[in-house]
């Protein structure tokens, strides 16, 4: 208990220091660059580099603040855990790895934080030791290894420039084909870490982790690491890579929104919502709006972390039940949690004038102002409507209607620790969007659009509200019983069979090949003509000599006399 409070207080103070430090760097337009050299390899220095600017400090302050609230929240949520100290140390190590990634403009030290995130997230996903957690952890680790290999390839190609400090080469070598290759590897690494198509299946699977881990790791830190890396590399993204990233981000948004609209697992709905917002950020980076993507990254981290904390409180009270069909009427039993949950949901939808509205509405209006085709335009707005659709569907199933869980249950908002940890975030969810817009943008954004395009965001928000409520009132049993609906729902909630394609397909080919080689070689001709043949020959000969020498005394005496006579004759 004491270690939770100590770490939570330390991280909170570090968050305040980092935030005000970032504000001073922003106002005075300062950048501090520290470099410590370790060794020289082929005239390339291996060094530890730290870049302090307003972007890294502000992002680090958000990560530290959310992690402090999560550790404080874990004091009650994980109170029955026997090895709570181990859990807290894993969370702290995760935060340290994230700080390495945020503060480093050097690919070597980025890899240190990058691999630390992957390793510790694997340890956190398999924290509850069962077969589901092990499978989810393995999928998470193996998919992230693809991005790690891409980052290693980028490090190898950076040897051509004599240093791994990419900040020195982004503007001068933008047209260089080697820098284009390096940026391609970085985009691949970012796609795996931020779970873009076709690497999306690990993010819902990682919900096997404890809910405080999901609140920190799978909402505001690990999954946004790829977006943050691309924001840093925005100047070297070529036109082809940007168009590719735009289409991937849009399809990820659309796929995740559809999946969340038919999903019934509470944590997976929020995870698919995170996936949708990551696609939005990726698309904005591809369109050249890296600052807007960073703005949405910060606001999204706040309300998504609070959503996970409220979901954890609900699951905790319902005896670890995550099926939204077993909920209902929770607003009567958990009024404070329902208020926090719905404010976060409305902020996610972009309802004026919560924090999500300032970033999301600005992104959509800038996208409308840009030069995009009709496909991208429609996917953007459909995904915006789907966000509101599944948010209100979730609200209806969870907090309205009739209570559907066990009759013998004790449901409450929790003790003061739960209320304070969630209350620390709700203030920022309401006010931080407007505050960041005043701080980050030196001038006011004035987006001039036709009245219909200007109101398109609100039209889709309110139409999504209506559709979500109407769809949630349908008979869920009827939808799931009908064979056509069941197959389509299974296809959509399974993220267009990405889990099967990206996980089971590669493993099935390797397993079938291994089975064929085992039967044809290990148990085939090589076994028959090799070790097995030698074994059988030796076995037969030993059996013959055993019968000859031990089971037939007369034969044995005959052989002895025969050899004695032979020796006497020749001697």
N, C-alpha and C positions, 0 to 999 in steps of 0.2 A: 504493500500500500504506500509506504513512504517513498519507494523508488519511483512510482508513478507520479506522485505529486512533485518530486524533485525534478524529474525529467520534463514534466509538463511546464513547470515554472521556468526552467532554463530555456526551453524552446520558445516559450512565449516572450521572454525578455529579448532573446536573440531576434525574434520576429520584429519586435518594435524597433530595435536598433537597426536592423536591415531596412525596414520601411522608411524610417526617417533619414537614414543614410542614402537610400535611393532617391528620396525627394530632394536632398541637397545636391546630389549628382545631377538630377534633372534640371534644377533651377540654374545651377552654375555651369551646366553643359560640360561636365568633367568625365574623363575616362582614366582609370588607373590600370596600369599593366605591370604585373610582376612576373619575373621569369627566373627560375633556378635551374641551372644546367647540371646534369648528372654525368653524361658520358657522350662521346662522339663516335658515331659509326658511319664510315664512308663519307666523311665530311658533313654528316648530318648530326645535329645536336639533339640528344634525347633530354628533354627538359620538362619541368613541371611549371605550367603557366597558369596564371590567374588573371582574369579580365573582370574588373569591377566597373560597371556602368549602371545607369539607372534601370535598364531592363533586367539584368541579372539580379540586382539587389531587390527590386520589387517582386520579381517572381520567387526569389528565395524567401522573402518575408511571408508570402502567401503560403508556401510549402511549410515553413516553420510554424506558422500560426495554426494551420489545419492539423498538422501533426501534433501540436501541443493539445488541441481540443480532442483529438482522437485518443491520445494517451490518457487524458483525464476521463474521457468517456469509457475507456477500457477498464478503468478502476472499478466501475460497477458492472459493466457488461461481462467482463472476464473474471468476476470475483470468485467464481467456483473453480477457476483454473489452478491446478497445483503448481505449474511451472510458469507463473505470471512473469517472473523476472526474465526468463528466456524470451517470452513473447515481446516484452518491452525492449529488450536489447536488439532483437531482430528489427523492430520498427525504427529504433535509433540508427542502427547500421544502414537501413534503407534510406533514411533522411541524409546521412553522411554521403552515401553514394549519389543521391540526387544533387547534393551540393557540389560534388566533384563535377557532375555533368553540367550544371548551370554555370559555374564560374570559369569553365575552361574553354579557351579558344584554340586548344591544341588537341589534335586527333588522338595522340597517345594518352593524355590524361582524360579525354572524353571516353576512350575505351575502358579506362579504369572504372569510371562511374557507370558506364553502360553495362559492362559485365557484372558489376556489383548489383545493379538493379535486377538483372536477369537471375542471378544466383539467389539473392535474398527473396525475390518474389516467388521463386520456386519453393524455397523453404517455408514461406508464409502460406502458399496455396496448399501444401501438403501438411499443414499444421494439425488439422484433424485427421488422424491417421486411419484412413479407410480406402477401399479400392477406388471409389469415385474421386477422392482427392488425389490419389496417386496418378490416375489417368489424366485428370485435369492438369496436374503439375507437369507431367511429361509432355503433354501437348503444348503447354505454355513455354516450357524450356526449349523444346525442339524447334518451335516456330521462331522464337527469338534468336536461336542460334543462326538462322538464315541471315538475319540482320547483322549479327556479330561478324559473320564471315564477310559480308559486304563491307562492313567498316574496316576489317583487316585488309581487304583488297584496296580500299581507298588509302589506307596508311601506306601500303606498299607502293602505290602509284605516286604518292606525295614525295617519295624519295627523289623523284626527278627534279624537284625544286630546291632540295637541300635543307628543308625544314618542314615540320608538321604544323606550324602555326598558320592555319588557313586564312586568318584575317589579313595577312600580309599580301595575299595573292588574289583575292576575290575580284578586285577592280581591274588590276593590270592584266590578268590572264583569263578574262571572261570569255574571250573568243578562242582560247586555246583548246584543242580537241582533248588533251589529257585532262584539263580541268572539267570538261564536259563529261568525260568518263568517270571522274571522281564524284561529280555531282550526281550522276546516275547511281553509283554505289550508295551514296548518302541517302538518296531518295528511297532506294530499296530498304536500307536499314530503318529509315523512318516509317515506312509502310508496315514493316513487321512489328515495330514497337508500338505504333498507334493503331494496329489491327485493321488496316485497310484491306479491301478485297485484293487478293484471295487469301489473306492471312487473318481473316476476321473470326475464325471459329474459336480461337483460344480465349477471347475476352469473356463471353458468356460462360465458358467452362471454368474460368478462374473464379467464378462466384462460389466455388467450393470452399474458399478461404473464409475465415471469420469475418463478420460484418465490419468491425473496425478496420481491418485490412482493406476491404473493398472501399470503405469510405476514404482512405488515404491513398492507397496504391492504384485502384482502378477507377479513380475519378479525377484526381488532380495532379498526380506525379508521374507514375510509370507510363501511363498511356499518352500523356501529353509530352513526354520526352521527345518523341519523334517530331511532333509539331514544332517544339521549341528548337530542335536541331535544324529544321528546314527554315525557320524564321532567321536563324543565324546565317544560313547558307543561301538566303533568298537572292543574293546578287549574282550567283553563278548558275542559277537555274535557266537553262536554255529554253527556247520556244517549244521545241518538241517535248521536252520533259515537263514543261508547265502544262501543255495541253493534255498530255497523258495523265498527269496528277489531277487535273481538273475533272476529267471524266471518271477516274477512279474514286475521287472524293465524293462526287455527286451520286454515283451508283452505290457507294457505301452508305450515304445518307438515306437513300431511298430504300435499300434493302433492310437496314436496321429499323427504319420507321415502320415498314410493313411487318417485320418480325415482331416488334413490340406491340403491334395492334392486335395480334392474336395470341400472344404469350400469356400464360397463367401463373408463372413463377414470379413472385414480387421482385426478387433480386435480379433476375434475368431481364425483366422489363426495364429496370433502371440501368443495367449494363448495356442493353441495346440502345437505350436513350443516349448513354455516353458515346457509343459507337457512332450514332447519328451526328452528334455534335462534333466529334472528331472529323468526320467527313466534311462538315461545314467549315471547320478551321482549315483543313487541307485544301479545300476548294478555294478559299480566300487567299491562302498563300500562293496558290498557282495563278491566281488572277492578279497578283502583285500587291495585294493588301495585307502585307505581313503585320503591319502595326495594328490593323483592325482584328486580325486573327489572334494576335497576342492579347488584345483588349478582351476579346471573347473568352480566351483561355483563362484569364484571371477571374472574370465574373462567373464563368461556368464552374470553375473549381470550387467556389464558395457554395453555390446552391446545390451542386451535385453531391458534395461531401455531406451537407445537411440532409439531403434526401436519403442517403445511405444510412445515416445515423438514426433518422426517424424509422426507416424500414427495419433496422436492427432492433429498435425498441419494440416495434410491433411483433416481430418474429419471436423476440424474447418473451413477450407476454402471452403469445399463442402457443407456447410449448414447442418452439422450433418448427411451426407450420408456415410454409412460404406460399401456399396456394391461395390466390386471391379469391377463389370461389368459397373458401372457408371463412372469409372475413365478412365485413359488413357491419354497419352501425357502430364502428369504433369511435366515431366522433363523440358519442355519449360517454364512453368509458375513458377515452384518452384525449380530452379536449386540447391540451397544450400541444401534444404531439401532432394532432390533426391540423392545428393552426400552422405549426412550423412546416409540416409536410405540404400543405396546400399553398402556402406562400412560396415555397421552393418550386413547386410544380408550376405555379403561375409565372414565376420568374423564368423558368425554363421555357414556357410557352411564349414569352416576350410580351406579357401584358403590361401596359403602361401603369405606373412608372417605377417598376422594380428594376433591379440591376440588370437582369437579362434583357430587358427591353432596349436599353441604351446601346448595347453591343449588337444584339441580333437585328434590330430594326435598321441600324446604320449599315450593317453588312448587306442586308437584303436590298436596301435602297442604292448603295454603291454598286451592287451587282446589276440592278436594273439600269443604272446610269452607264454601265460599261458596255463593251461590244461583245455580246455573247449570242449564241444561236438559240433557236426556240426550244430545242431539247433541254439545254442547260437551264434555261429560264423556267420551263415548266417543272423540271425535276426539283429545282430549288423551292418553288412555291408549294408543290405537292408535299415535299418533305417537311416544310414548315407546317402545313395543315395536319400531316400525320403526327407531328410532335404534340400538337394540341389534342388530337384525336385520342392517342393512347394515354395521355396525361389525365384527361377527364374520364376515360374508361377506367383507369386505375383508381381515381378518386371515388367514382361511383361504387365500384366493387368493394373498396376498402372501408370507406367512412360513411356511406349512405346506406339506405335500405335496412334490412333485418340482420341481426347478428347470427352468423351461421356456424360458429365454432362450438366447442364443447360447452355444455351447460354448467359444468363444474370447473370454473376458472376464476382467477383473480387478475383483473386487468387494471392497470393504472399507468400514469405517466412516468413512474419511476421515482427514485429519490432525488435529492437535491443535486447530486453529481450529474445525473443524466440531464436535468433541466438546465444546469449552468453550462455544460459542455455544448448543448444544442443552442442555448440562448446566446452564447458567445458568437455563434455564426449567424444567427438570424438578423442581428443588427447590420452586419456587413452585407447580407443578402439583400436587404432593403435599400441601403444607402451607398454601398461601395460603387455601384455602376455610375451614378451621377458624379461621385467624387473623382473616380478615375477619369471620366470624360473631361472634367475640368482640368485635371492635372496633366494628362497625357497629350492632349491636343492643344497646341499653342494657339490655334485659331478655330473658329467655329466652322463645323461642316455644314454647308448649305447645299442640299441636294435638290435641284429643281427638276421635277418630273410632272407629267400630265396627272390630272387629279385621280384617274382610275388606277394608274400605276402607283401613285403615292398611297392610295388607300388599300392597295392589294394585300399588304401585310395584315392589316386589321381584318380585311374580309376573310382571309384564310384562317386567321386566329379564331374568329367567331364562328365560322362555318365548321372548323375542326371541333370546337366546343360542342356544337349542336350534334354533329355526327357521332362524336365520342359518347355522348350521353344516350343517344338513340340506340347505338349499336350495343351498348352495355346492357340495355333493358331487354335485349333479345334472349330467348331461351338458350342458354349455353349448352344444355344437354342435347337440344335438337341439332345445333350446329355440329357438335362432336359426333353424334350418332350417324348422321347422313354420311354415306361413304365418300361422296364427292367433296363435301365440305371438310371431312376429316383429312383426306389426302392433300387438299390444297392448303389447309392450315398446317399440316405437318411439313409440307414443302416450304411454306413461308416462314414458320417459326424456326425451322431448321436452317435458316439463312441460305435458301436456295441450294440445299444439299452441299454447302461448303464444307461442313464437318466430314461428310463422307468422302468428298473429292480430295480435300487437303490432308485428311488424317488417315482414313482407311485405305484409300487407293494406293498411295506409295507403299504402305506397309503390307498390303495384300500382295502386291507384285513381288516384293522382296521375300515374303514368307512362302509364296508358291515356288519361287526359284530355289529357296533353301530346301524346301521339301523335295523338289525334284532332284537336286544335287545329292541330298541325303540318301534318297532311295536308289538313285542310279550309280552313285560313286561309293558312298560310305557303306551302303548295304548291297551294292551291285557287284560288277565284275572286279573292281579293285579289291573289294573285301574278300571275294571268293578266291581270287588268284593270289592275294597277298597275305595279310595277317591271319585271316580265317583258315586259308589253306595250310599254312605252316602250323597253326595250332592243331588242326585235325590230323596232320601227318605225325606230329610229335605225340599226340594223344594215342593214335593207333599203335605206333611203335612202342610206346611205354606200356600200353596194355598188353601187347604181345610178350614183351620181356617179363612183365609181371606174372603172366600166366606161365611162361616158360620156366622162370627161376623160382617162383614161390609155390606154385600149385602142382608141380610135378617133380617130386624128389628124385625119381628114377632118372629122369632126363637130366636133372642137375648133376647127379653122380656120374652119369655117362659122360657129360661134358668135362667134368673134372678129371676123370680117368683118361679120357681121350687126350686132353692137353698134357697130362703128366707123361703119357707114353710118347707123345710127339717130342716133348722136351728131352726125355731120356735118350731117344734115338739120335737126335741131332747133337746133343751134348756129348 
